[in-house]
Each structure stands twice: as C-alpha cells, then as structure tokens.
Amino acid sequence: MADEVAIDQRLENTVKPDIRVKLVPTADVTLSTRWKGNDRLALLLLAAALVVILGTGAYWLYYQKAPGYTGGGAAACAGVLLLLALLVDRPTLIMDDAPEAGGEPSTMRILTLIIVLTFAVLVLRTGWNTGTLPNLDNQSNWVWLITAALGGKALQKFAEVQDKKK
C-alpha cells in the first residue's frame, strides 16, 4: 500500500500536475494463474494411462491371448500419457526460467524432451516385447542423438546466461 502512495505522489509531481494516475494491479491474468496447471486434463490423461494398463491386463486375462497390439506398445503408450499428464499439471517444467522472472516455454526443452521421450519409448517397447533390453553396444547412433539433444540444451542455456551478463 505504501508503494502505491509513493508511486501516486511521484506521478502527481510531474510536469502536468492536473493529471492523476492511479496504478491498480489487475487480477485478470497473474503469473501464478497464467502458468497454473490444468488439473482436469491431467487427471483425464492419468485415467487414460490407467485404462490402457488395466485394459490390456483385463483383455489378456479374459481372452488368454494378446490384444491386437503388443505389451510393449501398451507400456510405451502409458508412459507417454503419464509424462503428458505431468507436463499438463506442471507446465513450468518446460519453462526456461521461473514465471516470476518472465520465463516462457523453452523450445529447446520441448525438443530435448521429445528426443529423449522417443528414445525411452523405443527402448521400453522393444525391451518389453523381447523380454530383455536392447543391446546398445553397436548402436552408437542413439548415444550421439541423446548427447546432441542434451548438449544442445546445455549450450543454449550457456549462451542465454552469457547474454544476460552483458
């Protein structure tokens, strides 16, 4: 309240004293409500993941055979749905800075998340279907892909910090 009075007094003592400006904080869009998660959509995605998990198990028990998709496909689908539920509930996870500091969603974080999620889904699906995790000894392409994604994110953040220091 004291800050509002000080601002009002400074504005009143300017060149045109007949103009009075009162600064009133708006309650329409605040930082805390703008980046608040969507709880309903997150619960819907979580419920969808549980339906995939329990539905696959129920189908397997009832018909005594595998459904039209593989168990690895179900596990990968449930993993993606769970991660999306987390991101919808906590959107600040993909922001480059805190909302109070003016942070916005980071394209590099989103791309890194997509690349790592794709790798995780492929490994989960393959490992679930074969009963063992795939051998990554001769698959150096995946290592370079993940290194490029994480290294690119680190390089981008370093460049942002250097720009802020200037």
C-alpha positions in Angstrom: 0.0 0.0 0.0 2.9 2.4 0.8 4.3 1.7 -2.7 1.1 2.8 -4.3 1.1 6.0 -2.4 4.7 6.7 -3.3 4.1 6.0 -7.0 1.0 8.2 -6.9 2.9 11.1 -5.4 5.7 10.8 -7.9 3.3 10.8 -10.8 1.3 13.8 -9.4 4.5 15.8 -9.0 5.4 15.6 -12.7 5.2 18.3 -15.3 1.4 18.2 -15.6 0.0 18.2 -12.0 -3.6 18.2 -13.2 -3.3 14.6 -14.5 -3.7 12.0 -11.8 -2.8 8.4 -12.5 -3.6 5.6 -10.1 -1.9 2.3 -10.7 -4.2 -0.6 -9.8 -2.9 -4.2 -10.1 -5.1 -6.3 -12.4 -6.4 -9.5 -11.1 -7.3 -10.9 -14.6 -4.0 -12.6 -15.5 -1.4 -13.0 -12.9 1.8 -15.1 -13.2 0.6 -17.7 -10.8 -2.7 -18.3 -12.6 -1.3 -18.0 -16.1 1.1 -20.9 -15.6 -1.2 -22.9 -13.3 -1.6 -26.5 -14.5 -4.8 -27.9 -15.9 -5.8 -30.4 -13.2 -8.8 -31.8 -15.1 -6.8 -32.6 -18.3 -4.0 -34.1 -16.2 -6.5 -36.4 -14.4 -8.0 -37.3 -17.8 -4.6 -38.3 -19.2 -3.8 -40.2 -16.0 -7.1 -42.0 -16.3 -6.4 -42.9 -19.9 -3.0 -44.3 -18.9 -4.7 -46.4 -16.2 -7.3 -47.6 -18.8 -4.5 -48.7 -21.1 -2.7 -50.5 -18.3 -5.7 -52.2 -16.8 -7.5 -52.8 -20.1 -4.5 -54.6 -21.5 -4.3 -56.8 -18.4 -8.0 -57.5 -18.4 -8.0 -58.4 -22.1 -5.1 -60.7 -21.5 -6.8 -62.4 -18.6 -10.2 -62.8 -20.2 -9.2 -63.9 -23.7 -6.0 -65.7 -22.7 -4.2 -64.1 -25.7 -2.5 -60.9 -26.5 -4.6 -58.0 -27.8 -4.1 -56.6 -31.3 -1.2 -54.5 -30.0 1.9 -55.7 -28.1 2.5 -55.3 -24.4 5.4 -53.0 -25.2 3.1 -50.8 -27.2 0.8 -50.6 -24.2 3.7 -49.8 -21.9 5.0 -47.1 -24.2 1.6 -45.6 -24.6 1.0 -45.5 -20.9 4.5 -43.9 -20.4 3.7 -41.1 -22.9 0.3 -40.5 -21.3 1.8 -40.3 -17.8 4.5 -37.9 -19.0 2.0 -35.7 -20.7 -0.2 -35.7 -17.6 2.8 -34.5 -15.6 3.5 -31.7 -18.1 -0.1 -30.6 -18.2 -0.3 -30.5 -14.4 3.1 -28.7 -14.1 3.7 -26.6 -17.2 6.6 -24.8 -15.5 8.8 -27.9 -16.1 9.3 -26.8 -19.7 9.9 -23.1 -18.9 13.4 -21.6 -19.3 13.0 -19.5 -16.2 10.6 -19.0 -13.3 7.3 -17.4 -14.2 8.0 -14.5 -11.8 11.3 -13.8 -13.7 9.5 -13.6 -17.0 10.1 -17.2 -18.1 8.4 -18.6 -21.1 8.2 -22.2 -22.5 11.6 -23.1 -23.9 11.6 -24.6 -27.4 14.9 -26.3 -26.7 13.5 -28.0 -23.6 10.5 -29.2 -25.6 12.7 -30.6 -28.4 15.0 -32.3 -25.8 12.0 -33.8 -24.1 10.7 -35.1 -27.5 14.0 -36.7 -28.4 14.6 -38.3 -25.0 10.9 -39.5 -24.8 11.2 -41.0 -28.3 14.3 -42.9 -27.2 12.7 -44.0 -24.0 9.6 -45.2 -25.7 11.5 -47.2 -28.3 13.7 -48.9 -25.7 10.7 -49.6 -23.4 8.6 -51.0 -26.3 11.5 -53.2 -27.6 12.5 -54.3 -24.1 9.0 -55.2 -23.1 8.3 -57.2 -26.3 11.6 -59.2 -26.3 11.9 -59.6 -22.5 15.4 -58.0 -22.5 16.6 -54.5 -23.0 18.1 -54.0 -26.5 21.8 -54.2 -26.8 23.2 -50.7 -27.2 26.8 -51.7 -27.7 26.6 -51.5 -31.5 24.0 -48.7 -31.5 26.2 -45.7 -31.1 23.7 -43.6 -33.1 21.4 -43.4 -30.1 24.2 -42.2 -27.9 25.0 -39.4 -30.3 21.4 -38.5 -30.6 20.9 -38.1 -26.8 24.3 -36.4 -26.5 23.3 -33.9 -29.2 20.0 -33.2 -27.5 21.3 -32.7 -24.0 24.5 -30.9 -25.2 22.4 -28.6 -27.4 20.3 -27.7 -24.4 23.3 -27.0 -22.2 24.9 -24.9 -25.0 21.7 -22.9 -25.4 21.4 -22.2 -21.7 25.0 -21.2 -21.5 24.5 -18.7 -24.4 21.4 -17.2 -22.6 23.4 -16.8 -19.4 26.2 -15.0 -21.3 23.7 -12.7 -22.9 22.1 -11.8 -19.6 25.6 -10.9 -18.2 26.2 -8.4 -20.9 
